[in-house]
Amino acid sequence: MAPPRPVTERVLAALAARGGTLALAESLTGGDVTARLVAVPGASAVLRGGVVPYATDLKAELLGVDADLLAAAGPVDARVAAQMAQGAARRLGADHAVATTGVAGPGPADGAAAGTVYVAACAPGVVRVRRLALAGTRPLVRRASGDAALALLAGLLADGEHLRSPGRSRQ
């Protein structure tokens, strides 16, 4: 039995098979997920691009995250992650997106403990967010966050909802 394909390959293949596209909004992961995806041959058939809005104000300016939400809740919030994913899809012209936001450590930031992470994945009409409480070094938290974001998208794709190529109506 062949070993399972990496999640990057599975996500890209699932989107390519459906004519889907992908955008990323990576605050916590700083472009790592995008780099992992572009390492896969043929990624350009699916990947539209990524945005790294590391500064809080850029989440609003570049992705359209509600500035009042950012002021009230801070950048480490489920609603912020959801809006980041939706904003990346809209801004980069993709029908699917993932987002990462949180605190990699070593200490707390923005009112959240180190290892507090939110990842989001969206597709037409659907947004999923997952909260993570991770332990470990800064690189480990960042890597696990990227893994979780890709796994969230893979799960969304596997469910089959909303996986129609652009222009197709729901039935």
N, C-alpha and C positions, 0 to 999 in steps of 0.2 A: 504494500500500500504506500502510495506517495505521501510525503509529508504535506501538511496543509500549506497553502500559499500565504504569504504575509498579508496582513490586513490592507496594506497599501495597494497591493496588486488586486485583491478582491474588490475593493471599493472602486478602483479605476475601471476594472473589467465590467462590473455591474453597471456603472454609469455609461460606459461606452456602448454596451449592448443595448441600452435604451435611448441612446442619443442625448444623454444628460450631460450637464456641465457642473463644475465645482469651483467655489470660491472659498477663501479662508480669511478669518480675522483672528490673528494670533497676538494676544497681548502677553500672557504668561509664557508661552512657548517661543516667542520671538522669531518666528519663521521656521522653526525646526520641522513642523508638520509639512509645510510646503516643500522644504528641502527633501524630506523623506519621499514625498510623492514624485517630485521631479527626477528623483534617482531611478524611477521605474521607466524603462523604455516605453514610449508611446503615450506618456502622460499628457502630452500636448493636445491629444485628441479630446481630452476632458477638462483639464485644468485651465481655468481662466486666469487665476492669479491669487495673490494673497496680500493682505494689508497687515502691518504690524503697528497698531495704535498703542504703543507702550504707555504714553502719557494719557492721563484720564481725559483731558480736554479733546484729544484727537479722536476718542471714541465717539464723541458728539459731532465733531467737525467732519470727520471722514466717513463715519458709518451711520450717522443720524440717530445715535443713541440719545434718548431724551435727557437733556441737560439737567432738568429738575430731578429726574431719577438719580442721575449721577451725584448731584449735590446732596440729595437726601440719603441715599443708600450706599454711595461709594461705588467703585468699579468692581468689587467682589460681591456679585449679586446674581441670582438666577435670571432676573429680568434683564439685566445688563447683558449677560451672555446671550440670551435669546435675541435681543435687539442687535447685538453685534453680528450674529449669524445672518439675520434677515437683512441687515444693512450691507454686509459683504456681498450677499447674493444680488441685491438690488444695484449696488454701486459697480460691481464687476460684471453684471449681466449674466449671472449663472442661475440655474434653477435649484441647485443644492449648495449648502454652505456648512462649514463648521466654525466654531469660535472657542477660544480659550481665554479665561480670565481668572486671576487668583493670586495667591502669595506663595512664591517658591521658597522663601526663607533667605537667610537662616532665622530671622526673627519675624514678628508680626508687622503688618503694614495695612494701611487703610482700614483700620479697625478689625482686621481679620487675623487669625492665627496662621502661622506658617503651615503650609500644606492644605489650606482651605482653597478649593478650586471649583470652578463651574465650567463645564463644557456644554456646548450646545450644537445641535445639528438641525438643519431645516431643509425642507423640500416644499414644493408648492402646497400651501394650505396646512402644513404641519411643522411644528417646532417641538423638539425634545431637548430637555435640559437635565443634566445630572450633576449633583453635588458630590464632591470627593473630599475626604479627609485623609490626606496622605502623610506618611512619615518618611523621613530619610533626608538625604542631602539635597541641596538645590538642584543639581543635575538629575537626580532620581525623580524628584517631584515633577520637574519639567518633562522628562521622558514619559513618566506614567500618565501625565495629563494629556500629552499628545496621543498616547496609546488609547486612552479612554475616549478622546474625541473621535478618533478613527473608528473605534469599536461602536460608539453611539451611532455614527453615520452608517456603518455596516449593518447594524441592527435595523435601522430605519429602512435601508434599501432591501434587506431580506424580507421585511414584512410585506413588501409589495404594494402598500398603499401609495397613491400619488406617483407611481413610477411610470409615468407616461412620457414619451418624448415631447418636447415643446410643441405646442399647437394641437395636441390631441386632447379631446374633452374627456371628462370623467363619465363613466357609465354606471 
